[in-house]
Amino acid sequence: MILLEHPEGMLLCLHQPPDPSPAWHELGSDVAVLSFRVGSRADLAVWNRRLAELDAEHSSPRQAHLGWALDVIDPSGLRIQLHTHEAVSADDT
């Protein structure tokens, strides 16, 4: 995995799937196909409620490596992640 951060705040994270088969697209996969940053855990909760209202397939918010995240499955089966971004702590180094 490689993580690139633009000075304006945009992040690009590239993963190589452990298994190149189509199965890595599933919700339980460890690979995020596309990730969008949200401002805070409260914003993530708003998205969680809205996705539930829309009856969209998604996970519950969970603690992730550098913040909180939830996953959404798009109509083609790809996983999209909404993710907060927090600074690396001393525990991460």
Salt bridges, closest charged atoms under 4 A:
GLU5 OE2 - ARG37 NH2 3.89
GLU53 OE1 - ARG50 NH1 3.17
ASP71 OD2 - ARG62 NH1 3.14
ASP71 OD1 - ARG79 NE 2.99
